[in-house]
Amino acid sequence: MSGWAPVGALVATVEVTATTVQRGDVIQLGGRACRVMDLIQLPQGAKRLLFESGELLTIHTRTRLAAVRVQRRR
């Protein structure tokens, strides 16, 4: 994964849940940085995350993960 932070962007570490996760968030799993490419809403508030690598991760309403989020400067 190279060149994912655009010039002039702010990078913040945030805690994400099934409610707050967004496309573009980078989540570290097993020592690998995985960027969320797509989100699929599941029953009972769960979400399935599709990463750029093609891997899937299902998170439930109580799942909490640390993520890096790129925010553009204004």
JOJOKA-V951937 format. One record per helix or strand of 3 or more residues. SS is the DSSP state (H for helix, E for strand). FROM is the first residue (numbers start at 1). TO is the last residue. Records with the same first field share a line. If there is no record, write none. Layout:
# JOJOKA-V951937
SS=FROM-TO / FROM-TO
This chain:
# JOJOKA-V951937
E=9-16 / 26-29 / 32-41 / 47-51 / 56-59 / 65-72
H=43-45
